[in-house]
Amino acid sequence: MSKLPFSRDHQVDLLLKNAQLRDELEPFLDESVDVLNGRNMSLEDENEFLESILEWERAPSLPMSKWFEPELKLPLPDSLDDSALSKLLWETIRMLYSQ
């Protein structure tokens, strides 16, 4: 008799968890879940991936300025000349890219 890596009960639990996660993700479905179809991935890995997507979708969204410590606050564009505004915009783009 060969030994299975997981019991049948464990496999059933994984399948039930997978179905539950996919149901909860239904309102958020996009191509991120489609990448799983056709992939050779264990149920445990797939469930972990689906859980991370669900956590991401349920996480509160923050304004980009709060991604930084201290908070990113830009001056009014009218208070800067063209050269200073250009420099500030490029610095801001680099900071956003780093996040």
Phi and psi restraints in degrees (range 20) as a CNS / XPLOR table:
assign (resid 1 and name C) (resid 2 and name N)
       (resid 2 and name CA) (resid 2 and name C) 1.0 -82.8 20.0 2
assign (resid 2 and name N) (resid 2 and name CA)
       (resid 2 and name C) (resid 3 and name N) 1.0 149.7 20.0 2
assign (resid 2 and name C) (resid 3 and name N)
       (resid 3 and name CA) (resid 3 and name C) 1.0 -91.8 20.0 2
assign (resid 3 and name N) (resid 3 and name CA)
       (resid 3 and name C) (resid 4 and name N) 1.0 130.8 20.0 2
assign (resid 3 and name C) (resid 4 and name N)
       (resid 4 and name CA) (resid 4 and name C) 1.0 -87.1 20.0 2
assign (resid 4 and name N) (resid 4 and name CA)
       (resid 4 and name C) (resid 5 and name N) 1.0 143.4 20.0 2
assign (resid 4 and name C) (resid 5 and name N)
       (resid 5 and name CA) (resid 5 and name C) 1.0 -62.8 20.0 2
assign (resid 5 and name N) (resid 5 and name CA)
       (resid 5 and name C) (resid 6 and name N) 1.0 -29.1 20.0 2
assign (resid 5 and name C) (resid 6 and name N)
       (resid 6 and name CA) (resid 6 and name C) 1.0 -134.8 20.0 2
assign (resid 6 and name N) (resid 6 and name CA)
       (resid 6 and name C) (resid 7 and name N) 1.0 150.0 20.0 2
assign (resid 6 and name C) (resid 7 and name N)
       (resid 7 and name CA) (resid 7 and name C) 1.0 -70.6 20.0 2
assign (resid 7 and name N) (resid 7 and name CA)
       (resid 7 and name C) (resid 8 and name N) 1.0 162.3 20.0 2
assign (resid 7 and name C) (resid 8 and name N)
       (resid 8 and name CA) (resid 8 and name C) 1.0 -61.9 20.0 2
assign (resid 8 and name N) (resid 8 and name CA)
       (resid 8 and name C) (resid 9 and name N) 1.0 -37.6 20.0 2
assign (resid 8 and name C) (resid 9 and name N)
       (resid 9 and name CA) (resid 9 and name C) 1.0 -61.3 20.0 2
assign (resid 9 and name N) (resid 9 and name CA)
       (resid 9 and name C) (resid 10 and name N) 1.0 -40.0 20.0 2
assign (resid 9 and name C) (resid 10 and name N)
       (resid 10 and name CA) (resid 10 and name C) 1.0 -64.7 20.0 2
assign (resid 10 and name N) (resid 10 and name CA)
       (resid 10 and name C) (resid 11 and name N) 1.0 -43.0 20.0 2
assign (resid 10 and name C) (resid 11 and name N)
       (resid 11 and name CA) (resid 11 and name C) 1.0 -62.7 20.0 2
assign (resid 11 and name N) (resid 11 and name CA)
       (resid 11 and name C) (resid 12 and name N) 1.0 -40.8 20.0 2
assign (resid 11 and name C) (resid 12 and name N)
       (resid 12 and name CA) (resid 12 and name C) 1.0 -63.7 20.0 2
assign (resid 12 and name N) (resid 12 and name CA)
       (resid 12 and name C) (resid 13 and name N) 1.0 -43.5 20.0 2
assign (resid 12 and name C) (resid 13 and name N)
       (resid 13 and name CA) (resid 13 and name C) 1.0 -59.5 20.0 2
assign (resid 13 and name N) (resid 13 and name CA)
       (resid 13 and name C) (resid 14 and name N) 1.0 -41.7 20.0 2
assign (resid 13 and name C) (resid 14 and name N)
       (resid 14 and name CA) (resid 14 and name C) 1.0 -64.2 20.0 2
assign (resid 14 and name N) (resid 14 and name CA)
       (resid 14 and name C) (resid 15 and name N) 1.0 -41.9 20.0 2
assign (resid 14 and name C) (resid 15 and name N)
       (resid 15 and name CA) (resid 15 and name C) 1.0 -64.5 20.0 2
assign (resid 15 and name N) (resid 15 and name CA)
       (resid 15 and name C) (resid 16 and name N) 1.0 -41.9 20.0 2
assign (resid 15 and name C) (resid 16 and name N)
       (resid 16 and name CA) (resid 16 and name C) 1.0 -64.8 20.0 2
assign (resid 16 and name N) (resid 16 and name CA)
       (resid 16 and name C) (resid 17 and name N) 1.0 -41.9 20.0 2
assign (resid 16 and name C) (resid 17 and name N)
       (resid 17 and name CA) (resid 17 and name C) 1.0 -62.9 20.0 2
assign (resid 17 and name N) (resid 17 and name CA)
       (resid 17 and name C) (resid 18 and name N) 1.0 -40.7 20.0 2
assign (resid 17 and name C) (resid 18 and name N)
       (resid 18 and name CA) (resid 18 and name C) 1.0 -61.6 20.0 2
assign (resid 18 and name N) (resid 18 and name CA)
       (resid 18 and name C) (resid 19 and name N) 1.0 -44.9 20.0 2
assign (resid 18 and name C) (resid 19 and name N)
       (resid 19 and name CA) (resid 19 and name C) 1.0 -63.5 20.0 2
assign (resid 19 and name N) (resid 19 and name CA)
       (resid 19 and name C) (resid 20 and name N) 1.0 -41.5 20.0 2
assign (resid 19 and name C) (resid 20 and name N)
       (resid 20 and name CA) (resid 20 and name C) 1.0 -62.1 20.0 2
assign (resid 20 and name N) (resid 20 and name CA)
       (resid 20 and name C) (resid 21 and name N) 1.0 -45.9 20.0 2
assign (resid 20 and name C) (resid 21 and name N)
       (resid 21 and name CA) (resid 21 and name C) 1.0 -62.8 20.0 2
assign (resid 21 and name N) (resid 21 and name CA)
       (resid 21 and name C) (resid 22 and name N) 1.0 -43.1 20.0 2
assign (resid 21 and name C) (resid 22 and name N)
       (resid 22 and name CA) (resid 22 and name C) 1.0 -63.9 20.0 2
assign (resid 22 and name N) (resid 22 and name CA)
       (resid 22 and name C) (resid 23 and name N) 1.0 -37.7 20.0 2
assign (resid 22 and name C) (resid 23 and name N)
       (resid 23 and name CA) (resid 23 and name C) 1.0 -63.5 20.0 2
assign (resid 23 and name N) (resid 23 and name CA)
       (resid 23 and name C) (resid 24 and name N) 1.0 -43.3 20.0 2
assign (resid 23 and name C) (resid 24 and name N)
       (resid 24 and name CA) (resid 24 and name C) 1.0 -67.7 20.0 2
assign (resid 24 and name N) (resid 24 and name CA)
       (resid 24 and name C) (resid 25 and name N) 1.0 -28.4 20.0 2
assign (resid 24 and name C) (resid 25 and name N)
       (resid 25 and name CA) (resid 25 and name C) 1.0 -84.4 20.0 2
assign (resid 25 and name N) (resid 25 and name CA)
       (resid 25 and name C) (resid 26 and name N) 1.0 -9.3 20.0 2
assign (resid 25 and name C) (resid 26 and name N)
       (resid 26 and name CA) (resid 26 and name C) 1.0 -47.3 20.0 2
assign (resid 26 and name N) (resid 26 and name CA)
       (resid 26 and name C) (resid 27 and name N) 1.0 -46.6 20.0 2
assign (resid 26 and name C) (resid 27 and name N)
       (resid 27 and name CA) (resid 27 and name C) 1.0 -66.7 20.0 2
assign (resid 27 and name N) (resid 27 and name CA)
       (resid 27 and name C) (resid 28 and name N) 1.0 -17.9 20.0 2
assign (resid 27 and name C) (resid 28 and name N)
       (resid 28 and name CA) (resid 28 and name C) 1.0 -106.4 20.0 2
assign (resid 28 and name N) (resid 28 and name CA)
       (resid 28 and name C) (resid 29 and name N) 1.0 7.4 20.0 2
assign (resid 28 and name C) (resid 29 and name N)
       (resid 29 and name CA) (resid 29 and name C) 1.0 -56.0 20.0 2
assign (resid 29 and name N) (resid 29 and name CA)
       (resid 29 and name C) (resid 30 and name N) 1.0 132.5 20.0 2
assign (resid 29 and name C) (resid 30 and name N)
       (resid 30 and name CA) (resid 30 and name C) 1.0 -155.1 20.0 2
assign (resid 30 and name N) (resid 30 and name CA)
       (resid 30 and name C) (resid 31 and name N) 1.0 -163.3 20.0 2
assign (resid 30 and name C) (resid 31 and name N)
       (resid 31 and name CA) (resid 31 and name C) 1.0 -66.9 20.0 2
assign (resid 31 and name N) (resid 31 and name CA)
       (resid 31 and name C) (resid 32 and name N) 1.0 -17.5 20.0 2
assign (resid 31 and name C) (resid 32 and name N)
       (resid 32 and name CA) (resid 32 and name C) 1.0 -64.7 20.0 2
assign (resid 32 and name N) (resid 32 and name CA)
       (resid 32 and name C) (resid 33 and name N) 1.0 -32.2 20.0 2
assign (resid 32 and name C) (resid 33 and name N)
       (resid 33 and name CA) (resid 33 and name C) 1.0 -83.5 20.0 2
assign (resid 33 and name N) (resid 33 and name CA)
       (resid 33 and name C) (resid 34 and name N) 1.0 -30.2 20.0 2
assign (resid 33 and name C) (resid 34 and name N)
       (resid 34 and name CA) (resid 34 and name C) 1.0 -62.5 20.0 2
assign (resid 34 and name N) (resid 34 and name CA)
       (resid 34 and name C) (resid 35 and name N) 1.0 -27.1 20.0 2
assign (resid 34 and name C) (resid 35 and name N)
       (resid 35 and name CA) (resid 35 and name C) 1.0 -63.9 20.0 2
assign (resid 35 and name N) (resid 35 and name CA)
       (resid 35 and name C) (resid 36 and name N) 1.0 -21.4 20.0 2
assign (resid 35 and name C) (resid 36 and name N)
       (resid 36 and name CA) (resid 36 and name C) 1.0 -73.3 20.0 2
assign (resid 36 and name N) (resid 36 and name CA)
       (resid 36 and name C) (resid 37 and name N) 1.0 -31.7 20.0 2
assign (resid 36 and name C) (resid 37 and name N)
       (resid 37 and name CA) (resid 37 and name C) 1.0 -65.4 20.0 2
assign (resid 37 and name N) (resid 37 and name CA)
       (resid 37 and name C) (resid 38 and name N) 1.0 126.2 20.0 2
assign (resid 37 and name C) (resid 38 and name N)
       (resid 38 and name CA) (resid 38 and name C) 1.0 87.3 20.0 2
assign (resid 38 and name N) (resid 38 and name CA)
       (resid 38 and name C) (resid 39 and name N) 1.0 -3.8 20.0 2
assign (resid 38 and name C) (resid 39 and name N)
       (resid 39 and name CA) (resid 39 and name C) 1.0 -89.4 20.0 2
assign (resid 39 and name N) (resid 39 and name CA)
       (resid 39 and name C) (resid 40 and name N) 1.0 145.8 20.0 2
assign (resid 39 and name C) (resid 40 and name N)
       (resid 40 and name CA) (resid 40 and name C) 1.0 -94.0 20.0 2
assign (resid 40 and name N) (resid 40 and name CA)
       (resid 40 and name C) (resid 41 and name N) 1.0 90.2 20.0 2
assign (resid 40 and name C) (resid 41 and name N)
       (resid 41 and name CA) (resid 41 and name C) 1.0 -131.1 20.0 2
assign (resid 41 and name N) (resid 41 and name CA)
       (resid 41 and name C) (resid 42 and name N) 1.0 141.6 20.0 2
assign (resid 41 and name C) (resid 42 and name N)
       (resid 42 and name CA) (resid 42 and name C) 1.0 -66.9 20.0 2
assign (resid 42 and name N) (resid 42 and name CA)
       (resid 42 and name C) (resid 43 and name N) 1.0 155.6 20.0 2
assign (resid 42 and name C) (resid 43 and name N)
       (resid 43 and name CA) (resid 43 and name C) 1.0 -62.1 20.0 2
assign (resid 43 and name N) (resid 43 and name CA)
       (resid 43 and name C) (resid 44 and name N) 1.0 -37.2 20.0 2
assign (resid 43 and name C) (resid 44 and name N)
       (resid 44 and name CA) (resid 44 and name C) 1.0 -62.2 20.0 2
assign (resid 44 and name N) (resid 44 and name CA)
       (resid 44 and name C) (resid 45 and name N) 1.0 -45.3 20.0 2
assign (resid 44 and name C) (resid 45 and name N)
       (resid 45 and name CA) (resid 45 and name C) 1.0 -65.3 20.0 2
assign (resid 45 and name N) (resid 45 and name CA)
       (resid 45 and name C) (resid 46 and name N) 1.0 -41.9 20.0 2
assign (resid 45 and name C) (resid 46 and name N)
       (resid 46 and name CA) (resid 46 and name C) 1.0 -63.2 20.0 2
assign (resid 46 and name N) (resid 46 and name CA)
       (resid 46 and name C) (resid 47 and name N) 1.0 -43.6 20.0 2
assign (resid 46 and name C) (resid 47 and name N)
       (resid 47 and name CA) (resid 47 and name C) 1.0 -63.6 20.0 2
assign (resid 47 and name N) (resid 47 and name CA)
       (resid 47 and name C) (resid 48 and name N) 1.0 -39.0 20.0 2
assign (resid 47 and name C) (resid 48 and name N)
       (resid 48 and name CA) (resid 48 and name C) 1.0 -62.6 20.0 2
assign (resid 48 and name N) (resid 48 and name CA)
       (resid 48 and name C) (resid 49 and name N) 1.0 -42.6 20.0 2
assign (resid 48 and name C) (resid 49 and name N)
       (resid 49 and name CA) (resid 49 and name C) 1.0 -63.2 20.0 2
assign (resid 49 and name N) (resid 49 and name CA)
       (resid 49 and name C) (resid 50 and name N) 1.0 -46.0 20.0 2
assign (resid 49 and name C) (resid 50 and name N)
       (resid 50 and name CA) (resid 50 and name C) 1.0 -63.1 20.0 2
assign (resid 50 and name N) (resid 50 and name CA)
       (resid 50 and name C) (resid 51 and name N) 1.0 -39.4 20.0 2
assign (resid 50 and name C) (resid 51 and name N)
       (resid 51 and name CA) (resid 51 and name C) 1.0 -61.9 20.0 2
assign (resid 51 and name N) (resid 51 and name CA)
       (resid 51 and name C) (resid 52 and name N) 1.0 -40.2 20.0 2
assign (resid 51 and name C) (resid 52 and name N)
       (resid 52 and name CA) (resid 52 and name C) 1.0 -67.1 20.0 2
assign (resid 52 and name N) (resid 52 and name CA)
       (resid 52 and name C) (resid 53 and name N) 1.0 -37.8 20.0 2
assign (resid 52 and name C) (resid 53 and name N)
       (resid 53 and name CA) (resid 53 and name C) 1.0 -64.0 20.0 2
assign (resid 53 and name N) (resid 53 and name CA)
       (resid 53 and name C) (resid 54 and name N) 1.0 -43.6 20.0 2
assign (resid 53 and name C) (resid 54 and name N)
       (resid 54 and name CA) (resid 54 and name C) 1.0 -63.4 20.0 2
assign (resid 54 and name N) (resid 54 and name CA)
       (resid 54 and name C) (resid 55 and name N) 1.0 -41.9 20.0 2
assign (resid 54 and name C) (resid 55 and name N)
       (resid 55 and name CA) (resid 55 and name C) 1.0 -61.1 20.0 2
assign (resid 55 and name N) (resid 55 and name CA)
       (resid 55 and name C) (resid 56 and name N) 1.0 -42.8 20.0 2
assign (resid 55 and name C) (resid 56 and name N)
       (resid 56 and name CA) (resid 56 and name C) 1.0 -60.6 20.0 2
assign (resid 56 and name N) (resid 56 and name CA)
       (resid 56 and name C) (resid 57 and name N) 1.0 -46.6 20.0 2
assign (resid 56 and name C) (resid 57 and name N)
       (resid 57 and name CA) (resid 57 and name C) 1.0 -66.4 20.0 2
assign (resid 57 and name N) (resid 57 and name CA)
       (resid 57 and name C) (resid 58 and name N) 1.0 -30.2 20.0 2
assign (resid 57 and name C) (resid 58 and name N)
       (resid 58 and name CA) (resid 58 and name C) 1.0 -91.1 20.0 2
assign (resid 58 and name N) (resid 58 and name CA)
       (resid 58 and name C) (resid 59 and name N) 1.0 -9.6 20.0 2
assign (resid 58 and name C) (resid 59 and name N)
       (resid 59 and name CA) (resid 59 and name C) 1.0 -66.7 20.0 2
assign (resid 59 and name N) (resid 59 and name CA)
       (resid 59 and name C) (resid 60 and name N) 1.0 144.5 20.0 2
assign (resid 59 and name C) (resid 60 and name N)
       (resid 60 and name CA) (resid 60 and name C) 1.0 -66.9 20.0 2
assign (resid 60 and name N) (resid 60 and name CA)
       (resid 60 and name C) (resid 61 and name N) 1.0 142.8 20.0 2
assign (resid 60 and name C) (resid 61 and name N)
       (resid 61 and name CA) (resid 61 and name C) 1.0 -90.0 20.0 2
assign (resid 61 and name N) (resid 61 and name CA)
       (resid 61 and name C) (resid 62 and name N) 1.0 140.9 20.0 2
assign (resid 61 and name C) (resid 62 and name N)
       (resid 62 and name CA) (resid 62 and name C) 1.0 -116.1 20.0 2
assign (resid 62 and name N) (resid 62 and name CA)
       (resid 62 and name C) (resid 63 and name N) 1.0 147.6 20.0 2
assign (resid 62 and name C) (resid 63 and name N)
       (resid 63 and name CA) (resid 63 and name C) 1.0 -61.9 20.0 2
assign (resid 63 and name N) (resid 63 and name CA)
       (resid 63 and name C) (resid 64 and name N) 1.0 146.8 20.0 2
assign (resid 63 and name C) (resid 64 and name N)
       (resid 64 and name CA) (resid 64 and name C) 1.0 -56.0 20.0 2
assign (resid 64 and name N) (resid 64 and name CA)
       (resid 64 and name C) (resid 65 and name N) 1.0 -32.6 20.0 2
assign (resid 64 and name C) (resid 65 and name N)
       (resid 65 and name CA) (resid 65 and name C) 1.0 -61.7 20.0 2
assign (resid 65 and name N) (resid 65 and name CA)
       (resid 65 and name C) (resid 66 and name N) 1.0 -26.3 20.0 2
assign (resid 65 and name C) (resid 66 and name N)
       (resid 66 and name CA) (resid 66 and name C) 1.0 -86.5 20.0 2
assign (resid 66 and name N) (resid 66 and name CA)
       (resid 66 and name C) (resid 67 and name N) 1.0 0.5 20.0 2
assign (resid 66 and name C) (resid 67 and name N)
       (resid 67 and name CA) (resid 67 and name C) 1.0 -72.7 20.0 2
assign (resid 67 and name N) (resid 67 and name CA)
       (resid 67 and name C) (resid 68 and name N) 1.0 -13.4 20.0 2
assign (resid 67 and name C) (resid 68 and name N)
       (resid 68 and name CA) (resid 68 and name C) 1.0 -111.4 20.0 2
assign (resid 68 and name N) (resid 68 and name CA)
       (resid 68 and name C) (resid 69 and name N) 1.0 151.6 20.0 2
assign (resid 68 and name C) (resid 69 and name N)
       (resid 69 and name CA) (resid 69 and name C) 1.0 -126.7 20.0 2
assign (resid 69 and name N) (resid 69 and name CA)
       (resid 69 and name C) (resid 70 and name N) 1.0 111.7 20.0 2
assign (resid 69 and name C) (resid 70 and name N)
       (resid 70 and name CA) (resid 70 and name C) 1.0 -71.2 20.0 2
assign (resid 70 and name N) (resid 70 and name CA)
       (resid 70 and name C) (resid 71 and name N) 1.0 166.6 20.0 2
assign (resid 70 and name C) (resid 71 and name N)
       (resid 71 and name CA) (resid 71 and name C) 1.0 -55.9 20.0 2
assign (resid 71 and name N) (resid 71 and name CA)
       (resid 71 and name C) (resid 72 and name N) 1.0 139.1 20.0 2
assign (resid 71 and name C) (resid 72 and name N)
       (resid 72 and name CA) (resid 72 and name C) 1.0 -75.2 20.0 2
assign (resid 72 and name N) (resid 72 and name CA)
       (resid 72 and name C) (resid 73 and name N) 1.0 119.2 20.0 2
assign (resid 72 and name C) (resid 73 and name N)
       (resid 73 and name CA) (resid 73 and name C) 1.0 -128.3 20.0 2
assign (resid 73 and name N) (resid 73 and name CA)
       (resid 73 and name C) (resid 74 and name N) 1.0 122.0 20.0 2
assign (resid 73 and name C) (resid 74 and name N)
       (resid 74 and name CA) (resid 74 and name C) 1.0 -102.0 20.0 2
assign (resid 74 and name N) (resid 74 and name CA)
       (resid 74 and name C) (resid 75 and name N) 1.0 144.0 20.0 2
assign (resid 74 and name C) (resid 75 and name N)
       (resid 75 and name CA) (resid 75 and name C) 1.0 -71.9 20.0 2
assign (resid 75 and name N) (resid 75 and name CA)
       (resid 75 and name C) (resid 76 and name N) 1.0 163.0 20.0 2
assign (resid 75 and name C) (resid 76 and name N)
       (resid 76 and name CA) (resid 76 and name C) 1.0 -63.0 20.0 2
assign (resid 76 and name N) (resid 76 and name CA)
       (resid 76 and name C) (resid 77 and name N) 1.0 135.3 20.0 2
assign (resid 76 and name C) (resid 77 and name N)
       (resid 77 and name CA) (resid 77 and name C) 1.0 -59.6 20.0 2
assign (resid 77 and name N) (resid 77 and name CA)
       (resid 77 and name C) (resid 78 and name N) 1.0 -31.7 20.0 2
assign (resid 77 and name C) (resid 78 and name N)
       (resid 78 and name CA) (resid 78 and name C) 1.0 -66.7 20.0 2
assign (resid 78 and name N) (resid 78 and name CA)
       (resid 78 and name C) (resid 79 and name N) 1.0 -17.0 20.0 2
assign (resid 78 and name C) (resid 79 and name N)
       (resid 79 and name CA) (resid 79 and name C) 1.0 -86.6 20.0 2
assign (resid 79 and name N) (resid 79 and name CA)
       (resid 79 and name C) (resid 80 and name N) 1.0 -0.1 20.0 2
assign (resid 79 and name C) (resid 80 and name N)
       (resid 80 and name CA) (resid 80 and name C) 1.0 -120.0 20.0 2
assign (resid 80 and name N) (resid 80 and name CA)
       (resid 80 and name C) (resid 81 and name N) 1.0 146.7 20.0 2
assign (resid 80 and name C) (resid 81 and name N)
       (resid 81 and name CA) (resid 81 and name C) 1.0 -78.6 20.0 2
assign (resid 81 and name N) (resid 81 and name CA)
       (resid 81 and name C) (resid 82 and name N) 1.0 172.5 20.0 2
assign (resid 81 and name C) (resid 82 and name N)
       (resid 82 and name CA) (resid 82 and name C) 1.0 -58.4 20.0 2
assign (resid 82 and name N) (resid 82 and name CA)
       (resid 82 and name C) (resid 83 and name N) 1.0 -41.9 20.0 2
assign (resid 82 and name C) (resid 83 and name N)
       (resid 83 and name CA) (resid 83 and name C) 1.0 -65.7 20.0 2
assign (resid 83 and name N) (resid 83 and name CA)
       (resid 83 and name C) (resid 84 and name N) 1.0 -46.7 20.0 2
assign (resid 83 and name C) (resid 84 and name N)
       (resid 84 and name CA) (resid 84 and name C) 1.0 -65.5 20.0 2
assign (resid 84 and name N) (resid 84 and name CA)
       (resid 84 and name C) (resid 85 and name N) 1.0 -38.7 20.0 2
assign (resid 84 and name C) (resid 85 and name N)
       (resid 85 and name CA) (resid 85 and name C) 1.0 -64.7 20.0 2
assign (resid 85 and name N) (resid 85 and name CA)
       (resid 85 and name C) (resid 86 and name N) 1.0 -44.2 20.0 2
assign (resid 85 and name C) (resid 86 and name N)
       (resid 86 and name CA) (resid 86 and name C) 1.0 -60.8 20.0 2
assign (resid 86 and name N) (resid 86 and name CA)
       (resid 86 and name C) (resid 87 and name N) 1.0 -45.8 20.0 2
assign (resid 86 and name C) (resid 87 and name N)
       (resid 87 and name CA) (resid 87 and name C) 1.0 -61.0 20.0 2
assign (resid 87 and name N) (resid 87 and name CA)
       (resid 87 and name C) (resid 88 and name N) 1.0 -45.4 20.0 2
assign (resid 87 and name C) (resid 88 and name N)
       (resid 88 and name CA) (resid 88 and name C) 1.0 -62.8 20.0 2
assign (resid 88 and name N) (resid 88 and name CA)
       (resid 88 and name C) (resid 89 and name N) 1.0 -41.9 20.0 2
assign (resid 88 and name C) (resid 89 and name N)
       (resid 89 and name CA) (resid 89 and name C) 1.0 -63.4 20.0 2
assign (resid 89 and name N) (resid 89 and name CA)
       (resid 89 and name C) (resid 90 and name N) 1.0 -42.9 20.0 2
assign (resid 89 and name C) (resid 90 and name N)
       (resid 90 and name CA) (resid 90 and name C) 1.0 -66.1 20.0 2
assign (resid 90 and name N) (resid 90 and name CA)
       (resid 90 and name C) (resid 91 and name N) 1.0 -39.6 20.0 2
assign (resid 90 and name C) (resid 91 and name N)
       (resid 91 and name CA) (resid 91 and name C) 1.0 -62.4 20.0 2
assign (resid 91 and name N) (resid 91 and name CA)
       (resid 91 and name C) (resid 92 and name N) 1.0 -41.1 20.0 2
assign (resid 91 and name C) (resid 92 and name N)
       (resid 92 and name CA) (resid 92 and name C) 1.0 -66.0 20.0 2
assign (resid 92 and name N) (resid 92 and name CA)
       (resid 92 and name C) (resid 93 and name N) 1.0 -41.7 20.0 2
assign (resid 92 and name C) (resid 93 and name N)
       (resid 93 and name CA) (resid 93 and name C) 1.0 -61.1 20.0 2
assign (resid 93 and name N) (resid 93 and name CA)
       (resid 93 and name C) (resid 94 and name N) 1.0 -43.4 20.0 2
assign (resid 93 and name C) (resid 94 and name N)
       (resid 94 and name CA) (resid 94 and name C) 1.0 -62.8 20.0 2
assign (resid 94 and name N) (resid 94 and name CA)
       (resid 94 and name C) (resid 95 and name N) 1.0 -41.4 20.0 2
assign (resid 94 and name C) (resid 95 and name N)
       (resid 95 and name CA) (resid 95 and name C) 1.0 -64.4 20.0 2
assign (resid 95 and name N) (resid 95 and name CA)
       (resid 95 and name C) (resid 96 and name N) 1.0 -43.3 20.0 2
assign (resid 95 and name C) (resid 96 and name N)
       (resid 96 and name CA) (resid 96 and name C) 1.0 -63.8 20.0 2
assign (resid 96 and name N) (resid 96 and name CA)
       (resid 96 and name C) (resid 97 and name N) 1.0 -41.2 20.0 2
assign (resid 96 and name C) (resid 97 and name N)
       (resid 97 and name CA) (resid 97 and name C) 1.0 -60.8 20.0 2
assign (resid 97 and name N) (resid 97 and name CA)
       (resid 97 and name C) (resid 98 and name N) 1.0 -37.6 20.0 2
assign (resid 97 and name C) (resid 98 and name N)
       (resid 98 and name CA) (resid 98 and name C) 1.0 -65.8 20.0 2
assign (resid 98 and name N) (resid 98 and name CA)
       (resid 98 and name C) (resid 99 and name N) 1.0 -23.4 20.0 2
